[in-house]
Amino acid sequence: MATEKSSNEYEGLLPFCLRWVKPIFAKLPAMAVELATMTTKLAKDDMRRVVHALKVGLAITLVSLFYYFKPLYDGFGTSTMWAVVTVIVVFEFSVGGTLGRGLNRVMATLLAGALGFGAHYLASLGGDTGRPIMLGLFVFVLAAISTFIRFFPKMKARYDYGLLIFILTFCMVSLSGYRDDEIAKLAYSRMLTILIGCCFTVFVCVFVCPVWAGTDLHHLVANNIESLATFFHGFGAEYFGLPQEQGEVGKVDMQKYRTILNSKSNEESLTNLARWEPRHGKFRYRHPWKVYLEIGSLNRECACRLEVLNGYLQTKRTQMPSQQIHGPLQEECMKICSELSSGLRELAMGLRKMVPPLTAKAHIEKAKIAAENLKSHLEEWRFEEMNNNKNALEIVHVASLSPLLLDTIGCIVKIVDSVQKLASIAGFKAVEVPSSVAPEQDQGSMQPCHGDVLVAHHVIMIDEESPC
Amino acid sequence: MATEKSSNEYEGLLPFCLRWVKPIFAKLPAMAVELATMTTKLAKDDMRRVVHALKVGLAITLVSLFYYFKPLYDGFGTSTMWAVVTVIVVFEFSVGGTLGRGLNRVMATLLAGALGFGAHYLASLGGDTGRPIMLGLFVFVLAAISTFIRFFPKMKARYDYGLLIFILTFCMVSLSGYRDDEIAKLAYSRMLTILIGCCFTVFVCVFVCPVWAGTDLHHLVANNIESLATFFHGFGAEYFGLPQEQGEVGKVDMQKYRTILNSKSNEESLTNLARWEPRHGKFRYRHPWKVYLEIGSLNRECACRLEVLNGYLQTKRTQMPSQQIHGPLQEECMKICSELSSGLRELAMGLRKMVPPLTAKAHIEKAKIAAENLKSHLEEWRFEEMNNNKNALEIVHVASLSPLLLDTIGCIVKIVDSVQKLASIAGFKAVEVPSSVAPEQDQGSMQPCHGDVLVAHHVIMIDEESPC
């Protein structure tokens, strides 16, 4: 007790502060570790993020050095700073984003500069009293109209930044207190520095490890189809409590389809960015980007069905964990799942490698036939079981699976049709491979059932190194 | 033939041009009409858009007039233009957006200004050769780090704009060719004009018809729950081919739940904006906005089930349009649907009016009981029908409906729990209403089953005029 009291007597302002600061300092190492973990995770998930950060640093440094050397500095004056500002605001993650913002900025500056110059001239005719009134009116009307136009969905998607810069430049030019010839000079140098900034930005963005929004969209949609396949690959075995083949598809993998449910906004923004991009890789200038939105929307519809199927799986697990299902039913269900999985996987691979998905439809048709068989098995079996008065829960559960699977198959057929539509519009070409090479490279999980599969299979092996 | 030839003989440059221009001019009226239709639709859908456009115009005009008067113009020099720029880039649709951007801009400018000043001073110690190298290095490192930080999801959601302005201001200050005292003056005037711009913006945004992101989020989530209710209101009657009550719920209304499926990004951005907002209306400063995300995510899970139920509805319509379903089954299904619909509607109304949803749970419990009854009816009936060897398709279809409905009910229970959690955290209070007023105002579709409902019901009537 005496010791406690004596320690309290020493308490002044400094120890009091220390008592507050100490826990914060004690937490610092843990916070630093957490930050480091997050940073490495972020970088590992997509190394292009690190590259992008370095690219932005490079572009700004290049422009600022370009600007630092006297001849240029004397030539453009302080407005050269606009070159640096342009790099900072225009440089986006993808080439499409950068080109879109750059074009928006240049075009809006040109148009608003001309209009602002006109407004400035008109207002100067109004004399000392009329000038501020007219200028205020012009600025009010143009700002209100441009702001309202930003609400149009099509304008918002592609020209939102342009409209912002339009108002900005118009106000800057029309409201500046300079004389007309000074404004013309200002407008000219601003335009030129913005162009220089845009050139540097586009150069670094396109020629140093470019990130194409179109390629990203293409792979995103293909990966989503792959996630659907992964679900079906695991679903049959999980539902019937069978051991997983090679243990390759775990529970975590099966849930990958969930990201599809919220992919709409991402797909839409990538499509908008992709439309700014020039020809690159296998993508032509007018690649049918809008078809990806269709496929994406069908993917989401299908993912909704998987969400319900997944709910069934949980119910099955909790309510009748070890129950055996009638043999033929299980067989047909497993067949449906494996055919759907193979079909979707081939579809995803075909899409990724840009070859026509020739055999996917055949797999889905087989799944359809199996679903019909399931239905008739269900009928027969119910009659048998009914007379034996066996577990009714089991019947209801498997019976309810069959229309849901049929519904899902219908959804997948639509996905296949959309991908085939994309393949025909975009002109995907099947790649011929000498048949002698085929058997040696056969190692994937796909089982080639006839010639077409071999073709699709081989393209994958050949192109495997291409994505960067 | 002769006439054709003679008309071709006259073809010169002008007629050739006319032939191209004419169709464009011919299309102009149609295009103008289309534009007008789109504009009126956009304005009618949400009149706040028009008000927002006028508000932006007003704020810019106010700042530019403030700037036009000589004393201020002479005081701040050309940097006053930054006030106008600030208004343009900071003014957002919602108060939360405007405050967030304003705070980001002010804080980032302050921090980057100080750092840039330091960098400028350090670089000047390096002499004529060291200066550009050190400046280049500083700019490269800071730009790369800030750009990478923008990839952190939490930073992107709240401080993306601030990080952009940070790089921008740092480059502007550190790279400027001025002497130190000039930079200090520049930084001071820039800071002051940005503050003036922010003040004007926030003033107009908050005091002229404010749009609160928090209120929008609150109503969005309540409307989504209402959409789920609307689906169930129509589903039972549609499925069993019964005449709709009063014809009020059409096919179009039933599909409203589809917008929920893609509401995630909207809800997330509204939540981020709402967190910047001060106390307003019934919302306190630390209102639990994150719980809305939980409810939204459960709404989407439920909407997935509705998507599948809707698919069943289409199948039923096309494959067995006029088939009669066994009486007791139909009754129980209708009961489930009407109870779910009432429960969800009360939940939505309670949420909208910020009173605890006291009776919603009771409705859902009733729906659960009905679902259990449906199950046992299904058992009995199947034995009867089996012996009569009647239509099997019907059995499978209705049997498959029952686990799906049970699954959906489980999902709705979670929604009710989340809303109750929100009600308790946010401190929703039940409003006491004199019981004498109750019978006169009873006109809605809700059937009060005990006292609590009356309370919820009356609050709605009282508050009906409050949303603006």
Interface residues (C-beta under 8 A of the other chain):
Chain A: M38 T39 L42 R49 V50 H52 A53 L54 V56 G57 L58 I60 T61 S64 L65 Y67 Y68 Y73 T78 M81 V84 V85 I88 V89 P132 L135 G136 V139 F140 V141 A143 A144 I145 T147 F148 F151 F152 L164 I167 L168 C171 M172 L175 S176 G177 L261 N262 K264 S265 R300 E301 C304 R305 E307 V308 G311 Y312 T315 K375 L378 E379 R382 F383 M386 A392 I395 V396 H397 A399 S400 L401 S402 P403 L404 D407
Chain B: M38 T39 L42 R49 V50 H52 A53 L54 V56 G57 L58 I60 T61 S64 L65 Y67 Y68 Y73 T78 M81 V84 V85 I88 V89 P132 L135 G136 V139 F140 V141 A143 A144 I145 T147 F148 F151 F152 L164 I167 L168 C171 M172 L175 S176 G177 L261 N262 K264 S265 R300 E301 C304 R305 E307 V308 G311 Y312 T315 K375 L378 E379 R382 F383 M386 A392 I395 V396 H397 A399 S400 L401 S402 P403 L404 D407
